[in-house]
Amino acid sequence: MTTYSAVRTTGIYCRPGCGAKPLAENVQTFELAAAAEAAGFRACLRCRPYRVAGTVADEAPELVCRAVQLIIAGVMDAAGEEVLAARIGVSARHLRRMFHEHLGVTPDQFARSRRAHFARRLLDDSELGIAEVAFASGFGSLRQFNRAMREIFRAAPKELRDRRRKTDRLTADGGLVLRLPYTAPYDWEAMIAFLAANAIPGVESVEGGVYRRTITLDGEPGLLEIGPGGPDHLLLQAHLPFWEGVIHVVDRAACLVGLEKDLTTARQFLGGDPQIGPLLAARPGLQVPGAWGPFEVAVQAVVRNSLPSAEADDVLRKIVEVHGVAVPGLGYGLTHLFPGPEALTGVEPVAALAREVAEGNIVLDCGRPEELARVLEQVPGVSRKAAQLVVMRLGGRDAWPLDGDAEHLSPWRSLAAVYASAS
């Protein structure tokens, strides 16, 4: 877990490993950079804490973690804390109290800090113009963007770009390249093996240690590539029709490959289990894979849990080829966008699921994971294992898509299931 040290005498906060050596009595620690900023501290110019993975510790209550997931998904871009609270079934006042108690910030402060940190990374790493950075980072206006950057970094965006280091800049033959930071241990080889084994033909592919997939933004096609970068980051290359809201593309990519969570507490808990503990010790960097598209993952879970592997691939390929939108010229075996629920309401074995999602009866997010699992299991064709797999890949931390119930591994059954499946 990353903790940040803030020095009262200088008003600066740093990440672990910074060369600054203040007196211990002058140091205050925070688990989130956003909390340090809310307390009035500014980021260190030497260690640049905005460049590390800013994950929320898994020891925070599940309600808080679910709210964080929804913020990452963009729920607060055009709505306030009341809408966020309603999605997880609590009052806005209770949600703010929980955030203050466990994270040291309000949901609004957390969301704003994330946008500002992402903007700072774009200013460092990319050649996007200032206005493009603002809207790519989820800010609603240049005025809002400038105000947030001045408040958090004590400088205007142009000044911040002028300060960037030559080694920050990432170049590519096309598209936008960004670092996806992570905190070790992280096992990319295991993650990409999972993605390869579960790739949807025509939509996803893995070649040469790089994961690629088609995506759609407001109906326009795009291409993502994720591969190894350095000892503390992966590299994301995005070929997109426009840059507005790219923060959510990057967030979803990070969620897909399991970078959005700090699982320290889960690992400590599972390390004491006689079956999971040795597996965890042997491969400490396994992560819970996430999802790019919730409906896509739900369809995949239903198909793969009802058919043998080869047959499942054939069914998924046919679904994509017949009902998906063709995207020519991409290469790597990528040919289509995955279809939406409206296109599959008459396609077995996912017709019932598609109808429920298309009609708005089921919302595929983990705002309320237990309720989502219960509702999914009531849909014809959706098994218990499939429902649990959907919940796991959408971010539920206590799902168990295997035989039995493994109650003794609760509340960290999702990570335990990853280890049990990899054994």
Secondary structure as GFF3:
##gff-version 3
##sequence-region A 1 423
A	DSSP	beta_strand	4	7	.	.	.	ID=ss1
A	DSSP	beta_strand	12	14	.	.	.	ID=ss2
A	DSSP	three_ten_helix	24	26	.	.	.	ID=ss3
A	DSSP	beta_strand	27	30	.	.	.	ID=ss4
A	DSSP	alpha_helix	33	38	.	.	.	ID=ss5
A	DSSP	beta_strand	42	43	.	.	.	ID=ss6
A	DSSP	three_ten_helix	49	51	.	.	.	ID=ss7
A	DSSP	beta_strand	56	57	.	.	.	ID=ss8
A	DSSP	alpha_helix	62	72	.	.	.	ID=ss9
A	DSSP	alpha_helix	81	88	.	.	.	ID=ss10
A	DSSP	alpha_helix	92	102	.	.	.	ID=ss11
A	DSSP	alpha_helix	107	125	.	.	.	ID=ss12
A	DSSP	alpha_helix	130	136	.	.	.	ID=ss13
A	DSSP	alpha_helix	142	153	.	.	.	ID=ss14
A	DSSP	alpha_helix	157	162	.	.	.	ID=ss15
A	DSSP	three_ten_helix	166	168	.	.	.	ID=ss16
A	DSSP	beta_strand	176	181	.	.	.	ID=ss17
A	DSSP	alpha_helix	188	197	.	.	.	ID=ss18
A	DSSP	beta_strand	204	207	.	.	.	ID=ss19
A	DSSP	beta_strand	210	217	.	.	.	ID=ss20
A	DSSP	beta_strand	220	230	.	.	.	ID=ss21
A	DSSP	beta_strand	233	239	.	.	.	ID=ss22
A	DSSP	alpha_helix	246	256	.	.	.	ID=ss23
A	DSSP	beta_strand	261	262	.	.	.	ID=ss24
A	DSSP	alpha_helix	264	270	.	.	.	ID=ss25
A	DSSP	alpha_helix	276	282	.	.	.	ID=ss26
A	DSSP	alpha_helix	294	306	.	.	.	ID=ss27
A	DSSP	alpha_helix	309	323	.	.	.	ID=ss28
A	DSSP	beta_strand	325	326	.	.	.	ID=ss29
A	DSSP	beta_strand	336	337	.	.	.	ID=ss30
A	DSSP	three_ten_helix	341	344	.	.	.	ID=ss31
A	DSSP	alpha_helix	351	358	.	.	.	ID=ss32
A	DSSP	alpha_helix	369	377	.	.	.	ID=ss33
A	DSSP	alpha_helix	384	393	.	.	.	ID=ss34
A	DSSP	three_ten_helix	407	409	.	.	.	ID=ss35
A	DSSP	alpha_helix	413	422	.	.	.	ID=ss36
###
